[in-house]
């Protein structure tokens, strides 16, 4: 067999293996390099596609307790909602484990102003607001400023569009 033919045959084997792997992953509900965890609509969370970390490893409880985002430690991780959450201390991890819905960013960490327009845009952990005891992350400072002008109207518009937006994330 010639070298060129061996190379083509090797390529075909790799392609077949990749297709089989992809089919198995799809059947198991696993995606490759996806920015969003694929789960029930209420659990759609933005994660880092390379690490699996929610909100880039920032402790979600620190927004409420410390008033600023603080990076969590790798030794204090908890898996919830298909994402890995990091915490600064055991108390924060225990608080999150007891009530993840309280500390998890609203709209899964997507910018509420983008959700209100019907688009899923991941928020940045450094651009945030707490309104009504819920954490909201924003894509940019302009979006955060627009949200802060009338949070109630922005939240209501985002709530109207969230079911549709979250369905697009679950596909």
C-alpha positions in Angstrom: 0.0 0.0 0.0 1.4 3.4 -0.9 2.1 6.1 1.7 -0.6 8.3 0.2 -3.2 5.6 0.5 -2.2 4.8 4.1 -2.6 8.4 4.9 -6.1 8.6 3.4 -7.1 5.4 5.2 -5.9 6.7 8.5 -7.8 10.0 7.9 -11.0 8.0 7.2 -10.6 6.0 10.5 -10.2 9.2 12.5 -13.2 10.7 10.8 -15.3 7.6 11.5 -14.1 7.6 15.1 -15.0 11.3 15.5 -18.5 10.7 14.1 -19.1 7.7 16.4 -17.8 9.8 19.4 -20.1 12.7 18.4 -23.1 10.4 18.1 -22.4 8.8 21.5 -22.0 12.3 23.1 -25.2 13.6 21.5 -27.1 10.5 22.8 -25.7 11.1 26.3 -26.6 14.8 26.1 -23.0 16.0 26.1 -21.8 18.8 23.9 -18.3 19.7 22.9 -16.9 23.2 23.6 -20.3 24.7 24.3 -20.6 27.9 26.3 -23.8 26.8 28.0 -24.6 23.8 30.0 -27.5 21.9 28.4 -30.1 21.1 31.0 -33.6 22.1 31.9 -34.5 25.7 31.1 -34.3 26.7 34.8 -30.7 25.3 35.0 -29.2 26.9 31.9 -25.9 28.4 33.2 -23.1 30.1 31.4 -19.9 28.2 31.9 -16.3 28.5 30.7 -16.1 26.0 27.8 -12.6 25.0 28.7 -12.8 24.7 32.5 -16.5 24.0 33.2 -16.5 26.8 35.8 -19.5 29.0 36.3 -18.9 32.8 36.3 -15.2 32.1 35.6 -14.5 30.7 39.1 -15.9 33.7 41.0 -17.6 32.9 44.3 -21.3 33.7 43.7 -21.9 34.1 47.5 -19.1 36.8 47.7 -21.3 39.2 45.7 -23.8 39.1 48.6 -21.5 38.7 51.6 -18.5 40.8 50.6 -20.2 43.2 48.2 -17.5 42.5 45.5 -16.7 39.5 43.4 -13.9 37.4 44.7 -12.3 34.4 43.0 -13.0 31.1 44.6 -10.5 28.4 45.4 -10.0 25.2 43.4 -10.0 23.2 46.7 -13.6 24.5 47.4 -15.6 23.4 44.4 -19.2 22.3 44.2 -21.0 20.9 41.2 -24.5 22.2 40.7 -26.7 22.7 37.7 -24.2 21.1 35.4 -21.5 23.6 36.3 -18.6 23.8 38.7 -18.9 26.6 41.2 -15.9 27.8 43.3 -16.0 29.4 46.7 -13.6 31.4 49.0 -14.5 29.5 52.1 -16.5 26.6 53.5 -19.3 28.9 54.8 -20.0 30.3 51.3 -20.0 26.8 49.8 -22.4 25.6 52.5 -24.7 28.6 51.9 -24.7 28.0 48.2 -25.4 24.2 48.6 -28.4 25.0 50.9 -29.9 27.5 48.5 -28.3 27.6 45.0 -31.3 29.5 43.5 -30.6 32.4 45.8 -26.9 32.9 44.8 -26.9 31.7 41.2 -26.9 34.6 38.7 -30.4 35.3 37.3 -30.9 34.2 33.7 -28.0 31.8 34.1 -25.5 34.6 34.0 -26.8 36.0 30.7 -27.1 39.7 30.4 -30.7 40.6 31.2 -30.8 43.5 28.7 -29.8 41.1 25.9 -32.3 38.6 27.1 -35.0 41.3 27.0 -34.1 41.7 23.3 -34.4 37.9 22.8 -30.6 37.2 22.7 -28.5 35.1 25.0 -25.3 37.1 25.7 -23.1 35.9 28.6 -22.5 38.4 31.3 -19.1 39.3 32.7 -18.5 38.6 36.4 -17.0 42.0 37.0 -20.1 43.8 35.7 -22.9 43.0 38.1 -25.8 44.4 40.2 -27.9 42.9 42.9 -31.6 43.8 42.6 -34.3 42.3 44.7 -31.8 39.9 46.3 -30.9 38.5 42.9 -27.6 38.7 41.1 -27.5 40.0 37.5 -24.4 39.9 35.3 -23.9 42.2 32.3 -22.0 42.0 29.0 -20.8 45.6 29.2 -21.1 48.8 31.2 -23.6 50.4 28.9 -26.0 47.4 29.4 -25.5 47.7 33.2 -26.3 51.4 33.1 -29.4 50.9 31.0 -30.6 48.2 33.4 -29.9 50.4 36.5 -32.2 53.2 35.1 -35.3 51.0 35.4 -34.5 47.5 36.8 -38.2 46.5 37.2 -39.0 47.1 33.5 -35.8 45.4 32.4 -36.4 42.4 34.6 -40.0 42.1 33.4 -39.0 42.3 29.7 -36.2 39.7 30.3 -38.7 37.4 32.1 -41.0 37.6 29.1 -38.3 36.6 26.7 -36.3 34.1 28.9 -38.4 31.0 28.1 -37.8 31.5 24.4 -34.1 32.4 24.8 -33.5 29.4 27.1 -35.1 27.1 24.6 -32.6 28.2 21.9 -29.8 27.4 24.4 -31.1 23.9 25.0 -31.0 22.9 21.4 
